[in-house]
Amino acid sequence: MAENDELKEIKAKKSNESLKTRFKFISEIILMIVVGFLVLYPLIAFGSNFLL
């Protein structure tokens, strides 16, 4: 029984770690999108004003 409990703990730790890495990955993607938008938006706004 003790071995089974240890396996459960290890599995719980692994799933928790994968959740953390997944959250970190998603947050990095969101950050990249936000930064990309902040960089591109002025260029697009300026470009459209320049064309008009």
N, CA and C atoms as an extended XYZ file, in Angstrom:
156
Properties=species:S:1:pos:R:3:atomname:S:1:resname:S:1:resid:I:1 pbc="F F F"
N         0.833       -1.211        0.000 N   MET     1
C         0.000        0.000        0.000 CA  MET     1
C         0.868        1.262        0.000 C   MET     1
N         1.968        1.228        0.751 N   ALA     2
C         2.833        2.407        0.864 CA  ALA     2
C         3.404        2.783       -0.503 C   ALA     2
N         3.818        1.760       -1.277 N   GLU     3
C         4.376        2.025       -2.610 CA  GLU     3
C         3.336        2.694       -3.509 C   GLU     3
N         2.091        2.226       -3.407 N   ASN     4
C         1.007        2.782       -4.215 CA  ASN     4
C         0.795        4.257       -3.874 C   ASN     4
N         0.829        4.580       -2.593 N   ASP     5
C         0.665        5.976       -2.161 CA  ASP     5
C         1.804        6.844       -2.710 C   ASP     5
N         3.018        6.304       -2.674 N   GLU     6
C         4.168        7.052       -3.190 CA  GLU     6
C         4.006        7.321       -4.685 C   GLU     6
N         3.528        6.312       -5.413 N   LEU     7
C         3.297        6.479       -6.848 CA  LEU     7
C         2.271        7.574       -7.094 C   LEU     7
N         1.222        7.586       -6.284 N   LYS     8
C         0.183        8.616       -6.423 CA  LYS     8
C         0.778        9.999       -6.191 C   LYS     8
N         1.630       10.119       -5.177 N   GLU     9
C         2.263       11.411       -4.873 CA  GLU     9
C         3.137       11.872       -6.042 C   GLU     9
N         3.916       10.941       -6.588 N   ILE    10
C         4.801       11.268       -7.713 CA  ILE    10
C         3.972       11.720       -8.913 C   ILE    10
N         2.877       10.992       -9.187 N   LYS    11
C         2.008       11.361      -10.310 CA  LYS    11
C         1.408       12.740      -10.086 C   LYS    11
N         0.988       13.027       -8.864 N   ALA    12
C         0.397       14.332       -8.540 CA  ALA    12
C         1.429       15.435       -8.753 C   ALA    12
N         2.663       15.187       -8.305 N   LYS    13
C         3.725       16.183       -8.483 CA  LYS    13
C         3.987       16.431       -9.961 C   LYS    13
N         4.049       15.346      -10.745 N   LYS    14
C         4.309       15.478      -12.182 CA  LYS    14
C         3.202       16.271      -12.860 C   LYS    14
N         1.944       15.970      -12.539 N   SER    15
C         0.829       16.679      -13.173 CA  SER    15
C         0.846       18.147      -12.767 C   SER    15
N         1.219       18.423      -11.527 N   ASN    16
C         1.294       19.804      -11.045 CA  ASN    16
C         2.391       20.555      -11.796 C   ASN    16
N         3.531       19.910      -11.996 N   GLU    17
C         4.646       20.538      -12.719 CA  GLU    17
C         4.267       20.805      -14.169 C   GLU    17
N         3.594       19.830      -14.811 N   SER    18
C         3.199       20.013      -16.209 CA  SER    18
C         2.198       21.154      -16.322 C   SER    18
N         1.339       21.296      -15.318 N   LEU    19
C         0.363       22.394      -15.302 CA  LEU    19
C         1.094       23.727      -15.200 C   LEU    19
N         2.117       23.778      -14.343 N   LYS    20
C         2.902       25.009      -14.182 CA  LYS    20
C         3.612       25.371      -15.477 C   LYS    20
N         4.250       24.386      -16.119 N   THR    21
C         4.981       24.660      -17.354 CA  THR    21
C         4.019       25.090      -18.452 C   THR    21
N         2.825       24.467      -18.463 N   ARG    22
C         1.822       24.831      -19.461 CA  ARG    22
C         1.368       26.269      -19.242 C   ARG    22
N         1.150       26.639      -17.980 N   PHE    23
C         0.726       28.005      -17.654 CA  PHE    23
C         1.808       29.003      -18.058 C   PHE    23
N         3.072       28.636      -17.783 N   LYS    24
C         4.196       29.501      -18.150 CA  LYS    24
C         4.254       29.676      -19.663 C   LYS    24
N         4.060       28.578      -20.396 N   PHE    25
C         4.086       28.601      -21.856 CA  PHE    25
C         2.985       29.512      -22.391 C   PHE    25
N         1.762       29.369      -21.844 N   ILE    26
C         0.619       30.178      -22.287 CA  ILE    26
C         0.862       31.646      -21.975 C   ILE    26
N         1.380       31.917      -20.780 N   SER    27
C         1.624       33.314      -20.388 CA  SER    27
C         2.687       33.941      -21.296 C   SER    27
N         3.694       33.152      -21.688 N   GLU    28
C         4.727       33.669      -22.594 CA  GLU    28
C         4.137       33.990      -23.961 C   GLU    28
N         3.232       33.123      -24.450 N   ILE    29
C         2.586       33.359      -25.748 CA  ILE    29
C         1.756       34.635      -25.691 C   ILE    29
N         0.986       34.803      -24.595 N   ILE    30
C         0.156       36.003      -24.430 CA  ILE    30
C         1.046       37.242      -24.405 C   ILE    30
N         2.160       37.144      -23.676 N   LEU    31
C         3.096       38.273      -23.579 CA  LEU    31
C         3.645       38.629      -24.962 C   LEU    31
N         4.006       37.605      -25.748 N   MET    32
C         4.530       37.837      -27.095 CA  MET    32
C         3.487       38.511      -27.976 C   MET    32
N         2.219       38.072      -27.857 N   ILE    33
C         1.139       38.663      -28.658 CA  ILE    33
C         0.949       40.126      -28.279 C   ILE    33
N         0.945       40.398      -26.969 N   VAL    34
C         0.748       41.775      -26.485 CA  VAL    34
C         1.890       42.671      -26.965 C   VAL    34
N         3.125       42.186      -26.814 N   VAL    35
C         4.289       42.976      -27.239 CA  VAL    35
C         4.247       43.195      -28.750 C   VAL    35
N         3.923       42.138      -29.491 N   GLY    36
C         3.818       42.248      -30.940 CA  GLY    36
C         2.765       43.266      -31.343 C   GLY    36
N         1.634       43.249      -30.644 N   PHE    37
C         0.554       44.198      -30.934 CA  PHE    37
C         1.005       45.622      -30.645 C   PHE    37
N         1.670       45.805      -29.493 N   LEU    38
C         2.140       47.150      -29.121 CA  LEU    38
C         3.168       47.671      -30.122 C   LEU    38
N         3.979       46.762      -30.671 N   VAL    39
C         4.995       47.179      -31.647 CA  VAL    39
C         4.350       47.448      -33.008 C   VAL    39
N         3.432       46.556      -33.422 N   LEU    40
C         2.845       46.669      -34.757 CA  LEU    40
C         1.776       47.750      -34.847 C   LEU    40
N         1.026       47.976      -33.770 N   TYR    41
C        -0.102       48.915      -33.831 CA  TYR    41
C         0.323       50.323      -34.254 C   TYR    41
N         1.366       50.901      -33.638 N   PRO    42
C         1.803       52.242      -34.080 CA  PRO    42
C         2.254       52.245      -35.538 C   PRO    42
N         2.919       51.166      -35.965 N   LEU    43
C         3.375       51.078      -37.360 CA  LEU    43
C         2.184       51.051      -38.309 C   LEU    43
N         1.157       50.245      -37.949 N   ILE    44
C        -0.039       50.147      -38.789 CA  ILE    44
C        -0.779       51.481      -38.797 C   ILE    44
N        -0.937       52.097      -37.613 N   ALA    45
C        -1.647       53.376      -37.506 CA  ALA    45
C        -0.909       54.449      -38.303 C   ALA    45
N         0.400       54.510      -38.141 N   PHE    46
C         1.212       55.496      -38.858 CA  PHE    46
C         1.168       55.215      -40.360 C   PHE    46
N         1.268       53.932      -40.714 N   GLY    47
C         1.243       53.546      -42.127 CA  GLY    47
C        -0.073       53.919      -42.785 C   GLY    47
N        -1.202       53.677      -42.102 N   SER    48
C        -2.507       54.002      -42.679 CA  SER    48
C        -2.670       55.518      -42.802 C   SER    48
N        -2.196       56.268      -41.814 N   ASN    49
C        -2.262       57.735      -41.879 CA  ASN    49
C        -1.391       58.246      -43.021 C   ASN    49
N        -0.226       57.622      -43.175 N   PHE    50
C         0.707       58.023      -44.229 CA  PHE    50
C         0.095       57.767      -45.612 C   PHE    50
N        -0.581       56.603      -45.749 N   LEU    51
C        -1.211       56.253      -47.025 CA  LEU    51
C        -2.389       57.170      -47.316 C   LEU    51
N        -3.161       57.484      -46.280 N   LEU    52
C        -4.325       58.365      -46.459 CA  LEU    52
C        -3.850       59.806      -46.635 C   LEU    52
